[in-house]
Amino acid sequence: MSGSVRLPGSRSSATECAAGALRQVFGRLASGFAFRLWDGTEVPIGGEAAAFIVVFHSPETFARLMRDPTPYAFAEAYVESAIDIEGDLFAAMGVAAALESLRLPLAERVRLAWAMRTAVRSSGAADGASR
């Protein structure tokens, strides 16, 4: 099982990279929540039912937040309407508090940077091919 749910249709390499990056960064958090990517793919985190869903509207927003996955960066994106939070906002704030303690080793940061680069480039290529 891949750990992500997709609406009918094929998943792009950008989506695959983004889902992997999200699981890598947030998979160690115990809370049940999910992310919805710009193409509708849902990426569940934790073993419980999702109390809330963070919705990314674009791969650029995803890349920006993965470069700096802090509560402040997510709050700023929320205020800018670059992301939405569907569901229990208080549960989301609890996850934000847990996010404060996450520290990613250098090797993980390098893998994330590569995944973000791939996701944004692949998404741009897919958009160009569909025009």
N, C-alpha and C positions, 0 to 999 in steps of 0.2 A: 504494500500500500504506500502510495507516494506522500500522503499527508496533506494533499490539497484537493479541493473539489472544484471542478470546472463545469460551467454551463455547457450545453451542447456545442460542439465544434472542437477544433484542434487547438492545443496550447502552443504558444510561440516559445522560442528559446529565451526570449526576454522574460516571459512569465516564469519559465522554469528556473532561470537564474535568480529572479526576485524571490520566488517561493523558497528556494534553498537558502538564500541570504537571511530571510526572515526567520526560518527555522533555526539557523545557526545562531543568530543574535538573541532571539527571544525564547528559544526552546528550553532554556534552563529555568524559565519562570514557571512556577507551579500553577498559576491561575489559568482558568479556561477562558480564552478569548480567541478572536480570529482577525485576520486581515483580508480585505477584499481588494484585489488589484484592479488596475485601470481597465482590464478586459473582462472583469466579472469573476475571475478565479478567486476562490476562497482558500485561505491557508489557515487551518486551525492550529492553535498553540495550546499546549497543556492537555491533560487527559479528560477534562470536564467539558460539559456543554458550554458554548461561548456565551458569556455574560454580556459581551459587547463586541462590536466589529469596528475596526479602524479601516476606513475606506480611502484608498489612494486614488486620486483622480488622474494622475499622470505618472509616467516613468521618471520624469524629471524630479517630481516631488519625492518619489521613492528614493532616488539617488541622493538627493539633498539630505533626507532624514537618516539614511543609512551612513552617510559620512559623519553625522553628528546625532546618534540616537539617544538624545537626552530628553527629559521631560520638557525642558524649556523649548527645544526645537519642535517637538510635537505640539506643544501649546501654541507656539507661534504659527505653525502650519494650520492648526485648527481655526485660529482667529482670522487668518487670511483666506479661509475656506478652501485651502489646498487639500485638506483631508476632512472627512466627516467621522463622527463617532456615533454609531447606531447602537442603541441598547442602554445598559446601565452605566451612566457617566461616573457614578461613585466607584464602581468596580474599576473603571478605566483609571481613575485617580489613584486607586490602590496599586495598580500595576505600575503607574508612573513613579510611585514611591519606591517600589522594588527595583525599577530601572536605574534609579540613582546609584545602587550598589553594584551594578554590572560593570566590570572592567574587562575589556577584550584584549587578549595578548596580541602582540605585533603580528604574528603569523595569521591570526584570524582577521585582523584589520586589512592585511594585504589581500587575502582571499575575498573579503567583502568588497574592496576597491575594484578588484577584477570583475566580480559579479555585477557590480553597479555599472561599470563601463560596458560590459557585455549586454546587460539589460537595456541600457539607454540606446546603445548602437543598434541592437537587434530590433528594438521597438521603432526606431527611426527608419530602418531599412524596410520593416513591414509596412509602415505608414506610407513610405514612398512607393512601394510595390502596389499598394491598393489604390493609388490615385490614378 
